[in-house]
C-alpha cells in the first residue's frame, strides 16, 4: 500500500465517521425535542427554534469535516 491509497482510505473513513456522528447527533436532538414537546406542548415554539439551530450547527460541522476529508483525498 502506498501513501496515496492510505490517504484515500483515511479520507473515506473520516467522511464516514463524520456522517455517522452527525446522524447520531441530529437524531438525539430530534428525539429529545420531540420528548420535550410531548411533555409540554405549550413550549413547542421555545423548543423548536433551538432544535433547528443546533441541527444546523451540527450539519455545518459535518459539512466542514467532509470538505476537509475531500481536500485530503484530492491532494
N, C-alpha and C positions, 0 to 999 in steps of 0.2 A: 504494500500500500504506500503510495507516495503522499506527499504533504497536501497536494491539492484535493485528493479524494478524502482525506481526513478532514479537511476544511469543509468540504461539501457535506460530509456526514455530520460534523458538528453543527453546521448551519441548519441542516434539516432537523436534527434533534432539538436544537434551540427553538426553532419555529414551532415544532410540535408541542414542546413543553409550554411555550407561551400561550398557544391556543388552548391547551388543556387548562392551564391556570386561569386564563380569562373566562373560560366557560364555567369553571367551578366558582369563581368569584361572582360573576353576574348571576349565576343560579342561586347562590347563597343570599345575595342581596334581594333578589325577587322573592325567594322563599320567606325571608324574614319580613319583608314589606307586606306580602300577602297575609302573613300571620298577624301582623300588627293591624292591618286594615280589617281582617276578620274579627279581631277582638274589639277594635274601636272604629266602627265605620265612619263616625263623625270626623276622625282625624285623617281621613284618606288624602285630603289635599296637602296636609302637612307632611305626610309620609311619602307621597308620590314624587314630589319635586326633588328631595334629597336622593331618592332612589335613582331617578333618572340621571342626576348629576354624578352620582357615584358610579353608575354603569358606564357613563360616558368617559369618566376618568380612567376606568379600567380598560375600556376599549382603546383609549388613546395610548396608554402604556403598552398594551398588546400590539397595537399598530407600530409604535416606535420600535419595539423589540423585533418585530417581524422585518421591518426595514433594515435594522442592523444585521439581522441574520442574512438577508438577501445581499447586503453590501459585502459581507464576509464571503458569501458563496460566489459572488461575481468578481471578486478581486483577483 
